[in-house]
Amino acid sequence: MKKARSERRIPVHKALADEGLLDFIRGAKAGRLFTGETKDEVSVQPRISTWVRGLIPFDKRPELSPNHGWRHLFEDLCRRDGVPEDARHYMTGRTDGGSQELYGRSEVMLPGLAAAMDRIKAIPIDQQ
């Protein structure tokens, strides 16, 4: 379980909202979205892998490892689309040990983070 100090409030990308993430959250019971104390109990990773492979078949992208590198991909997209480094680090939970990491957990930073998130172009998914 993550510690309370590691929790961050970040905006949801429009592409995820368009896919129904916010509706899913609104329809969920109060508490954790994916229940369980361990990864095995939660069992989210196999479902994500199956979902990704349904969109991108193995024969089209055999090198793709669906559950490895999500944060790396997000950081690459942020770099590609000019998201400021401090916003990128905050959204991904990266730290460098500086005292500034103790700041910025208030809602006052959300509009800036939303503007940064809006810079990221969605990845087109061909759903043939």
Secondary structure, DSSP 8 states (H G I E B T S, - for coil): ---GGG-------HHHHHTTHHHHHHHS-SS-SS--SSHHHH-HHHHHHHHHHHHS-TTT-TT--TTS-HHHHHHHHHHHTT--HHHHHHHHT---S-GGGGS--SGGGHHHHHHHHHTS--------
